[in-house]
């Protein structure tokens, strides 16, 4: 028994000495790429950017083989394969837009639930965790994870940071930062702050819905204008005369110029007709510890002669 106690004491002393002798250095997290941010905002955090790229390449190759089998014309198959390769990215971008609209519609209700819970006497962390049960269905999984994090760690600020990363939503960033401020303010100002936040979100949702309804004709018109010529070309490619024309060098140049013109016109029309998109300006970045790591006296003398 005495040997076991001595072994435990020695092991503990070794671990304490190792903590001071080789302190762990904080390393910044790797930069998040555009594809990874897009997948996170689409709610597809489990999908790797490499998988999306491979899916895009596979769609492009499949489109090339199918169109080449129908038209037997390499330039036409190449142009349509590029469009097929872009299709997975367009689907993910559309999912991002739908997810943002869905979240924007339910955030005022979620903030109202928070205000009601705080008014009933619940603490703010408990009120936020309760949204996992009585909150909007679209937000329940994220707040369920928040409730588990807070139950384990009890650190409200860090749990809010993880909640923002799970939501990956611009409106969610504003709401979470509002909750952080509400936590710091507390007292009688908490309920009023949440009510003001709910009113602001409702006004913003109403204004954006009106603008999107007026802007939808421009978006639909741009998509139809870009897709229609290529659908007509694919239908006409069953005629031998059309295939012969586009198999020549001049036909390939016409296809290349037409594809470039359609891409530029589509981007220009979408840029002129789009609404200002919200950006995640309040998302968290890796923080370095403000307390410098402890060093031994020898290292301290070597770094600072006046120590």
N, C-alpha and C positions, 0 to 999 in steps of 0.2 A: 504493500500500500504506500509506504514511504517512497519507494522508487517511482511509482506512478505519479505521485504528487510532485516529486522533483522533476520528472520528465515534463509534466505539464507546465510547471513554472519555467523551466528552461526554454521550452518551445514558445511560450508567451513572451518571454524576454527577447528571444531571437526575432519574433515578429515585430515587436516594438522597435528594436534596434534597426531592423530592415526598413521600417517605415520612415525613419529619420535618415538612414544612410542612402537609400534609393527612393526618393519621393517620386510619386507618379506625376508626370508632366501632362498638362492638359493640351491635347492636340485638336486643332480645329477640324470640324467635320468636313468631309469632302463637299465640294460645291454641287448643288443640285442642278441637273441639266434641264433643258426646256422640255424634253420628252417626259422626264420624271415628274416635273411640276404639272404638266398637262394630264398625266395619268392620275396624279393625286387629286387634282381638281375635278376629274371625272368620276371619282370614287372608285378607281381601279388601282389602288395602291399596291395590291398584291401582284399586279402584272408588271413585269420588268420591261424597261425600255427596249432591251434587246429583243424581247418577244414581239413587241409592236413593230420593230424594224423588220424582223423576219416575216411577220405576217404581211407587211407591206410588199416585201420582195416576192413572197409567194403569190400574192394577189396580182402583182404585175406580170410575173411569169405565166400564171394561169390565163390572164387576159390576153397575153401575147400569143400563147399557143391556140386558144380558142378562136381569136380573130384571124390568126394566120390560117387556121384550118377552114374558116368560112370564106375569107377573101383571097387567100393565097398571094397577098401583097404585103411585103415586109414594112414599107413606110406606114401604111395604115395600121398594121398590127403594133408597130412601135409607139405611135402616137396614142392609140387607145390603151396600150399597156401602161403608159405613164399615168393616164387618168385612173386606171384600175389600181395602180400602186399607191396613189394618193387617197383612195377610198377609205382605208382604215383610219388614217389621220383625220379625215373629214367626219367619220363616225364618232371618233373620240371627242373632237371639237364640238360636235352637236350635242353629245352627252354632257359636256361641260356646261353649255348654254342651258340645257334643260334642267340640269341639277341646280344651277344658280337661280333660275326662275322659281323652281320648286322651293328652295331654301328661302328665297326672298319673300315668298307668300306666307310661310309659316313662322318666320322669326318674330313678327309682332305678337302672334298668339303665345309664343314661348316666353317673350318678355312680360306679357300680361300675367302669365302663370307665375313667373318669378315675383312680380310685384304683389300678387295676391298671397303667395306663400310668405313673403316677408311681412306683409301687413298682418298675417295670421300669427306671427311670432316666431317663425322658423328663422334660423340663421341662414346667411347667404350661401355657404357651401352646401348645407342640407337642401336648400331650395333648388340649387342648381342640380344636385344629384337626383332630386325628385323628378326632374324632367325625364329621366329614363323610364318612368312609369306613367306619368300623366301628361307628358309633353307631346308635341306633334310626332306622328309616326316616322317622318323623314329624319328627324333629329335624335330619335331614341337610341340608336346604336352608339353614336358618339358620346352621348351623355351617360349611357350605361358604362362605357369604358372610363369616363371621368369619375363616376361614383366608385368604381373599383380602385382606381388610382388614388383617390382621396382617402378611401378606407384603409389602404395599405400604407401610404406615406404621410397623410395629414398635412401636406404642403399645398396650400391653395394656389399659390402663384405658379409652381411647376406643373400642377395638374391643368391649369388654364392654358399653359404653353402647349402641353400635349393635346388638349382639346382643340386648339387652333390648328395644329398640324393634321389632326384627323378630319376636321371639317374642311380645311383647305378652301375657304369661302371668303370673299372680301367682306360681305355683310357680317359673317360670323366673326371676322377679326375685329370689326368695330364693336360688336356686341360683347365679345370677350374682354376687350380693353375697357369697355364701359363697366363691366362687372368688376374688373380689377380696381377701377377708380371708385366704384360704389363700395367695395370692400374697404378701401382706405378711408373714404369719407365717413361711411357708417351713420349711425344715429338717425335723426329724423329726416336727413337729406336723402337717405337711401331709397325710400319709396318714391319720392318726387323725381329723383334721377331716373329710376326705371320707367316711370310713367312718361317722362319727357322723351326717353329713348324709344319707347313704343310708338309714341305719336310721330316722332321723326321718321321711323321706319315705315309707318303706314303712308305718310305723305310721299316719301320717296318711291314706294311701291306704286302708288296711284299715278304719279307723274310719269314714271318709266313705262307703265302699262299703256298709257295713252300715246306716248311717243313710239313705242314698239308697234302699236296697232297702225299708226300712220306710216311707219317705215317699212312695214312688211311687204308692201307692193314693190318697193325697190329691190329688196332681197330676192323675192320670187321672180321678178322680171330678169334680174341678172343671171339667176340659175337657169331659167328657161332659155334665155338668149345664148348662153354658152353651150348648153347641152343639145339644143335643137340641130345645129349644123352637123354634129358628129353622129347623131342618130340617123339623120338623113343620109350621111355618107355611108354608114354601116348598112343601111337598107339598099342603097344603090350599088354597093360593092358586089352584089350578086350578079350584076350585068358584066359580061366579058369586056365590053368597050371601056367601062369605067376602070376595071382592073388594069387594062393595058395602059391607060393614061397615067395612072399613079405608080406604075412600075418603073417609069422613066425617071431620069434625074430631075427634070423639070417638075414632075408630079411630086417628088419628094420635097423639093424646095417649096412648092405651094403648100404642102401639108405642114412643113416646119413653120413657115411664115404665118399660116392660119392658126396653128396651135399657139404660137407666141402672141399673136394679136388677141386671141380669145382670153389667154391668161392675163395679159396686161389690162384688157378692157374689164374683165371680171374683177380684178383686184381694185381697179380705179373706181368702178361703180360701187363696189362694196365699201370702199373707203369713204366715198362721198356720201353714201346713204346710211352709214353705220352710226350708232349712238356711242357716246363716250363710254368706254368699258371701264368698270372699276378694277383697280389694281390692288394687289395685296401689299399695301405699304406698311402694314403693322405686323407682318408675320415675323416670327422669332428667328434670330440668327444665333449661331453658337457663341456662347459667352465664355470668357476666360475668367477663372477664379480671381477675385480682387486680392486675395491673400497670397503672397508669394510662398513657394514651397520652402519648408525648413531645410537648412543645410548644416552640415557639421561645422565645427569651429575652424578646422583646417581649410575647408573650401571658402569659408567666409573671410579668413585672413588673406587667402590668395586672391579673392575678388576685390576686397576692399582693404588696402594696407593700413588705413586708419582705424580699423575695427579694434 
